[in-house]
Amino acid sequence: MTSISEWKRWILYNLIGEGIHNVLFEDQIKKLSGRHYENNLTIALNILVDSGILLKLETNKRKKFIVNYERLSDAQKILNDNRNWTYNKDNEKENKNVNQYFSEPEGYSFWFNIEEKNPRNRKSIYNLYCKKTDDLDFSAQIITQRYSRILHMGSLRQNDSNISKLWKACQQLSQITKKGEFILQDLQDKERKACGNNRQRGKISLAIFKKLGYIRENGRKGNSTSFTLTGKNPPFTTLDKLINT
């Protein structure tokens, strides 16, 4: 069973976790928590309302919840409290379960995931998804101990999407670097805007290209994995070249 304090953080993340003030309807909370909905979630919600951190409103007979702006600092303190996120054998399983409650990107099907550990041995999970109506349109759900975030990569069928820009950058790097090798930092330097400030899109794109067979690992360069192209391309690459010539 997930603790009340963890449910309070989960509720507040869904309301203000991305820096945007959202509204949560009562039925949305049940939908987001899915099969994990339990009494502790209801208790956590009631505590937040009773303490004045959340406002409980009703529109067209639908109950909804928002963060009380006058208590925003208190809500953020709860959201950013790290005391409940220390890894140990007793709560590691609980943290993993809570991570599963974050909503997945709508209209996408789960494809695969990868795990990453930083120097402090904190683990991040990257869940990769394909769009149900376009198998070359990708999104990723990044899950850490503190938050869950969804990044839309776009479709390889669209030239101006982030994933297409990063694929073109990989192709260009293979032509200008020694032995056609490149690392994540090279990709970041080449296409900084598409990669994003924290390089997460770069990491995601390399995982996708490797899974699709477009690139392969080619040893190490310092502390980083180096990659080379395999010669395999998106199925429409040749057609694009014909159209653009």
C-alpha positions as a LaTeX table, in Angstrom:
\begin{tabular}{lrrr}
\hline
Residue & $x$ (\AA) & $y$ (\AA) & $z$ (\AA) \\
\hline
Met1 & 0.00 & 0.00 & 0.00 \\
Thr2 & 1.30 & 3.44 & $-0.92$ \\
Ser3 & 1.71 & 5.90 & 1.96 \\
Ile4 & $-0.52$ & 8.94 & 2.35 \\
Ser5 & 2.48 & 11.27 & 2.01 \\
Glu6 & 3.38 & 9.72 & $-1.34$ \\
Trp7 & $-0.19$ & 10.11 & $-2.58$ \\
Lys8 & $-0.13$ & 13.78 & $-1.54$ \\
Arg9 & 2.97 & 14.31 & $-3.66$ \\
Trp10 & 1.37 & 12.43 & $-6.56$ \\
Ile11 & $-1.78$ & 14.60 & $-6.42$ \\
Leu12 & 0.23 & 17.83 & $-6.26$ \\
Tyr13 & 2.52 & 16.76 & $-9.09$ \\
Asn14 & $-0.47$ & 16.24 & $-11.36$ \\
Leu15 & $-1.74$ & 19.70 & $-10.41$ \\
Ile16 & 1.44 & 21.84 & $-10.44$ \\
Gly17 & 4.35 & 19.49 & $-11.17$ \\
Glu18 & 5.17 & 20.87 & $-14.62$ \\
Gly19 & 4.95 & 24.53 & $-13.58$ \\
Ile20 & 1.43 & 24.85 & $-15.03$ \\
His21 & $-1.61$ & 25.01 & $-12.77$ \\
Asn22 & $-3.97$ & 22.22 & $-13.74$ \\
Val23 & $-7.47$ & 21.26 & $-12.67$ \\
Leu24 & $-8.22$ & 17.68 & $-11.66$ \\
Phe25 & $-11.75$ & 16.33 & $-11.69$ \\
Glu26 & $-12.61$ & 13.59 & $-9.24$ \\
Asp27 & $-13.17$ & 11.07 & $-12.03$ \\
Gln28 & $-9.81$ & 12.03 & $-13.57$ \\
Ile29 & $-8.03$ & 11.16 & $-10.34$ \\
Lys30 & $-9.62$ & 7.72 & $-10.37$ \\
Lys31 & $-8.68$ & 7.26 & $-14.02$ \\
Leu32 & $-5.06$ & 8.35 & $-13.51$ \\
Ser33 & $-4.54$ & 6.05 & $-10.54$ \\
Gly34 & $-6.29$ & 3.18 & $-12.33$ \\
Arg35 & $-6.16$ & $-0.15$ & $-10.55$ \\
His36 & $-3.97$ & 1.42 & $-7.83$ \\
Tyr37 & $-6.85$ & 3.56 & $-6.52$ \\
Glu38 & $-7.08$ & 2.96 & $-2.78$ \\
Asn39 & $-8.28$ & 4.44 & 0.49 \\
Asn40 & $-4.96$ & 6.18 & 1.21 \\
Leu41 & $-5.41$ & 8.23 & $-1.96$ \\
Thr42 & $-8.82$ & 9.43 & $-0.75$ \\
Ile43 & $-7.36$ & 10.25 & 2.67 \\
Ala44 & $-4.49$ & 12.21 & 1.10 \\
Leu45 & $-6.92$ & 14.17 & $-1.04$ \\
Asn46 & $-9.13$ & 15.01 & 1.94 \\
Ile47 & $-6.13$ & 16.12 & 4.02 \\
Leu48 & $-5.00$ & 18.50 & 1.29 \\
Val49 & $-8.52$ & 19.96 & 1.08 \\
Asp50 & $-9.01$ & 20.19 & 4.86 \\
Ser51 & $-5.66$ & 21.94 & 5.28 \\
Gly52 & $-6.61$ & 24.52 & 2.65 \\
Ile53 & $-3.86$ & 23.58 & 0.20 \\
Leu54 & $-6.44$ & 22.38 & $-2.32$ \\
Leu55 & $-9.76$ & 23.99 & $-3.17$ \\
Lys56 & $-12.67$ & 21.68 & $-3.86$ \\
Leu57 & $-15.11$ & 23.08 & $-6.41$ \\
Glu58 & $-18.09$ & 21.76 & $-8.36$ \\
Thr59 & $-19.00$ & 22.41 & $-12.00$ \\
Asn60 & $-22.03$ & 20.81 & $-13.62$ \\
Lys61 & $-22.21$ & 18.36 & $-10.72$ \\
Arg62 & $-18.57$ & 17.33 & $-11.29$ \\
Lys63 & $-16.20$ & 17.80 & $-8.37$ \\
Lys64 & $-12.82$ & 19.29 & $-9.23$ \\
Phe65 & $-9.69$ & 20.24 & $-7.34$ \\
Ile66 & $-7.18$ & 23.06 & $-7.79$ \\
Val67 & $-4.23$ & 24.28 & $-5.72$ \\
Asn68 & $-5.10$ & 27.25 & $-3.52$ \\
Tyr69 & $-2.86$ & 30.03 & $-4.86$ \\
Glu70 & $-2.49$ & 31.51 & $-1.37$ \\
Arg71 & $-1.06$ & 28.17 & $-0.19$ \\
Leu72 & 1.10 & 27.55 & $-3.26$ \\
Ser73 & 4.36 & 27.71 & $-1.29$ \\
Asp74 & 3.06 & 25.02 & 1.10 \\
Ala75 & 2.06 & 22.83 & $-1.83$ \\
Gln76 & 5.52 & 23.20 & $-3.37$ \\
Lys77 & 7.18 & 22.28 & $-0.08$ \\
Ile78 & 5.25 & 19.01 & $-0.01$ \\
Leu79 & 6.01 & 18.35 & $-3.67$ \\
Asn80 & 9.75 & 19.01 & $-3.24$ \\
Asp81 & 10.18 & 17.20 & 0.07 \\
Asn82 & 12.96 & 14.66 & $-0.54$ \\
Arg83 & 12.71 & 12.92 & 2.83 \\
Asn84 & 10.41 & 10.23 & 1.49 \\
Trp85 & 12.54 & 9.52 & $-1.58$ \\
Thr86 & 15.71 & 8.10 & 0.02 \\
Tyr87 & 16.52 & 4.74 & $-1.52$ \\
Asn88 & 16.56 & 1.76 & 0.81 \\
Lys89 & 15.27 & $-1.79$ & 0.71 \\
Asp90 & 12.06 & $-0.90$ & 2.55 \\
Asn91 & 10.77 & 1.79 & 0.21 \\
Glu92 & 12.43 & 0.98 & $-3.13$ \\
Lys93 & 9.49 & $-1.19$ & $-4.15$ \\
Glu94 & 7.01 & 1.49 & $-3.06$ \\
Asn95 & 8.76 & 4.17 & $-5.11$ \\
Lys96 & 8.63 & 1.97 & $-8.19$ \\
Asn97 & 4.92 & 1.41 & $-7.71$ \\
Val98 & 4.18 & 5.12 & $-7.36$ \\
Asn99 & 6.09 & 5.83 & $-10.55$ \\
Gln100 & 3.72 & 3.55 & $-12.42$ \\
Tyr101 & 0.76 & 5.78 & $-11.55$ \\
Phe102 & 1.79 & 8.68 & $-13.77$ \\
Ser103 & $-0.35$ & 8.90 & $-16.87$ \\
Glu104 & 1.07 & 7.67 & $-20.17$ \\
Pro105 & 0.91 & 9.65 & $-23.44$ \\
Glu106 & $-2.55$ & 9.34 & $-24.96$ \\
Gly107 & $-2.82$ & 7.73 & $-28.39$ \\
Tyr108 & 0.49 & 5.88 & $-28.03$ \\
Ser109 & 1.39 & 2.24 & $-27.41$ \\
Phe110 & 4.26 & 1.14 & $-25.19$ \\
Trp111 & 7.29 & $-0.05$ & $-27.16$ \\
Phe112 & 10.28 & $-0.58$ & $-24.83$ \\
Asn113 & 12.15 & 1.08 & $-21.98$ \\
Ile114 & 15.70 & 1.78 & $-20.87$ \\
Glu115 & 17.20 & 2.52 & $-17.46$ \\
Glu116 & 19.88 & 5.03 & $-16.59$ \\
Lys117 & 21.83 & 5.62 & $-13.40$ \\
Asn118 & 23.58 & 8.86 & $-12.60$ \\
Pro119 & 26.79 & 9.19 & $-10.53$ \\
Arg120 & 24.71 & 9.32 & $-7.34$ \\
Asn121 & 23.21 & 5.94 & $-8.23$ \\
Arg122 & 19.78 & 7.46 & $-8.78$ \\
Lys123 & 17.82 & 5.64 & $-11.42$ \\
Ser124 & 15.76 & 7.10 & $-14.25$ \\
Ile125 & 13.48 & 5.06 & $-16.48$ \\
Tyr126 & 12.69 & 6.02 & $-20.06$ \\
Asn127 & 9.51 & 4.42 & $-21.40$ \\
Leu128 & 9.33 & 4.68 & $-25.19$ \\
Tyr129 & 6.03 & 4.76 & $-27.11$ \\
Cys130 & 4.92 & 4.61 & $-30.75$ \\
Lys131 & 1.85 & 6.46 & $-31.94$ \\
Lys132 & $-1.02$ & 4.10 & $-32.72$ \\
Thr133 & $-1.66$ & 5.77 & $-36.09$ \\
Asp134 & 2.01 & 6.29 & $-37.06$ \\
Asp135 & 4.64 & 3.72 & $-36.09$ \\
Leu136 & 7.43 & 6.27 & $-36.69$ \\
Asp137 & 5.97 & 8.89 & $-34.35$ \\
Phe138 & 7.51 & 8.58 & $-30.90$ \\
Ser139 & 7.02 & 9.85 & $-27.36$ \\
Ala140 & 8.89 & 9.11 & $-24.17$ \\
Gln141 & 7.88 & 9.07 & $-20.53$ \\
Ile142 & 10.80 & 9.90 & $-18.23$ \\
Ile143 & 10.36 & 8.61 & $-14.69$ \\
Thr144 & 12.66 & 9.54 & $-11.82$ \\
Gln145 & 12.31 & 9.34 & $-8.05$ \\
Arg146 & 10.81 & 12.83 & $-8.03$ \\
Tyr147 & 8.74 & 13.27 & $-11.17$ \\
Ser148 & 7.38 & 11.90 & $-14.41$ \\
Arg149 & 7.60 & 13.85 & $-17.64$ \\
Ile150 & 6.44 & 13.19 & $-21.19$ \\
Leu151 & 8.49 & 14.34 & $-24.18$ \\
His152 & 7.04 & 14.19 & $-27.68$ \\
Met153 & 9.70 & 13.45 & $-30.28$ \\
Gly154 & 7.50 & 13.78 & $-33.36$ \\
Ser155 & 7.46 & 11.60 & $-36.47$ \\
Leu156 & 10.31 & 10.58 & $-38.75$ \\
Arg157 & 7.82 & 11.23 & $-41.54$ \\
Gln158 & 7.91 & 14.97 & $-40.75$ \\
Asn159 & 11.07 & 16.80 & $-41.76$ \\
Asp160 & 10.71 & 19.51 & $-39.10$ \\
Ser161 & 10.13 & 17.18 & $-36.13$ \\
Asn162 & 12.72 & 16.83 & $-33.38$ \\
Ile163 & 13.32 & 13.16 & $-34.18$ \\
Ser164 & 13.93 & 13.95 & $-37.87$ \\
Lys165 & 16.33 & 16.78 & $-37.03$ \\
Leu166 & 18.28 & 14.48 & $-34.74$ \\
Trp167 & 18.41 & 11.73 & $-37.36$ \\
Lys168 & 19.77 & 14.19 & $-39.93$ \\
Ala169 & 22.34 & 15.33 & $-37.36$ \\
Cys170 & 23.46 & 11.71 & $-36.89$ \\
Gln171 & 23.88 & 11.36 & $-40.65$ \\
Gln172 & 25.91 & 14.57 & $-40.84$ \\
Leu173 & 28.11 & 13.58 & $-37.91$ \\
Ser174 & 28.91 & 10.23 & $-39.52$ \\
Gln175 & 30.31 & 12.11 & $-42.52$ \\
Ile176 & 32.49 & 14.61 & $-40.67$ \\
Thr177 & 33.81 & 12.66 & $-37.67$ \\
Lys178 & 36.68 & 10.20 & $-37.53$ \\
Lys179 & 35.62 & 6.74 & $-38.73$ \\
Gly180 & 32.03 & 8.01 & $-38.77$ \\
Glu181 & 31.80 & 7.70 & $-34.99$ \\
Phe182 & 29.87 & 10.07 & $-32.74$ \\
Ile183 & 28.69 & 10.31 & $-29.14$ \\
Leu184 & 25.75 & 11.95 & $-27.41$ \\
Gln185 & 27.73 & 15.13 & $-26.78$ \\
Asp186 & 28.45 & 15.43 & $-30.51$ \\
Leu187 & 24.73 & 15.17 & $-31.20$ \\
Gln188 & 24.01 & 17.75 & $-28.52$ \\
Asp189 & 26.52 & 20.18 & $-30.03$ \\
Lys190 & 25.23 & 19.59 & $-33.56$ \\
Glu191 & 21.51 & 19.93 & $-32.86$ \\
Arg192 & 21.19 & 21.68 & $-29.51$ \\
Lys193 & 17.65 & 22.97 & $-30.01$ \\
Ala194 & 16.17 & 19.57 & $-30.89$ \\
Cys195 & 18.12 & 17.85 & $-28.11$ \\
Gly196 & 16.85 & 20.15 & $-25.41$ \\
Asn197 & 18.82 & 21.78 & $-22.62$ \\
Asn198 & 19.34 & 18.59 & $-20.61$ \\
Arg199 & 20.11 & 16.29 & $-23.57$ \\
Gln200 & 17.15 & 14.03 & $-22.81$ \\
Arg201 & 15.83 & 14.12 & $-26.37$ \\
Gly202 & 19.31 & 13.21 & $-27.58$ \\
Lys203 & 19.41 & 10.17 & $-25.29$ \\
Ile204 & 15.92 & 9.15 & $-26.38$ \\
Ser205 & 16.66 & 9.53 & $-30.08$ \\
Leu206 & 19.81 & 7.39 & $-29.86$ \\
Ala207 & 17.84 & 4.68 & $-28.04$ \\
Ile208 & 15.17 & 4.80 & $-30.76$ \\
Phe209 & 17.66 & 4.73 & $-33.64$ \\
Lys210 & 19.49 & 1.80 & $-32.06$ \\
Lys211 & 16.23 & $-0.11$ & $-31.56$ \\
Leu212 & 15.26 & 0.53 & $-35.19$ \\
Gly213 & 18.66 & $-0.70$ & $-36.36$ \\
Tyr214 & 19.76 & 2.65 & $-37.80$ \\
Ile215 & 22.83 & 2.91 & $-35.52$ \\
Arg216 & 24.98 & 0.51 & $-33.53$ \\
Glu217 & 27.25 & 0.86 & $-30.52$ \\
Asn218 & 30.91 & 1.04 & $-31.47$ \\
Gly219 & 32.88 & 0.96 & $-28.24$ \\
Arg220 & 33.66 & 3.77 & $-25.85$ \\
Lys221 & 35.02 & 7.27 & $-26.22$ \\
Gly222 & 36.08 & 8.36 & $-22.76$ \\
Asn223 & 33.07 & 7.78 & $-20.51$ \\
Ser224 & 30.59 & 7.87 & $-23.40$ \\
Thr225 & 29.28 & 5.22 & $-25.78$ \\
Ser226 & 30.17 & 5.87 & $-29.40$ \\
Phe227 & 27.86 & 5.03 & $-32.30$ \\
Thr228 & 28.11 & 4.49 & $-36.04$ \\
Leu229 & 25.43 & 4.25 & $-38.71$ \\
Thr230 & 24.46 & 0.79 & $-39.92$ \\
Gly231 & 23.39 & 1.89 & $-43.39$ \\
Lys232 & 19.73 & 1.23 & $-42.63$ \\
Asn233 & 17.46 & 4.26 & $-43.06$ \\
Pro234 & 13.80 & 5.15 & $-42.53$ \\
Pro235 & 11.79 & 3.50 & $-45.35$ \\
Phe236 & 10.98 & 6.80 & $-47.05$ \\
Thr237 & 14.48 & 8.35 & $-47.03$ \\
Thr238 & 15.16 & 7.53 & $-50.67$ \\
Leu239 & 11.78 & 8.96 & $-51.71$ \\
Asp240 & 12.48 & 12.16 & $-49.78$ \\
Lys241 & 15.77 & 12.55 & $-51.58$ \\
Leu242 & 14.06 & 12.13 & $-54.94$ \\
Ile243 & 11.42 & 14.71 & $-54.09$ \\
Asn244 & 13.97 & 17.23 & $-52.84$ \\
Thr245 & 16.28 & 16.93 & $-55.86$ \\
\hline
\end{tabular}
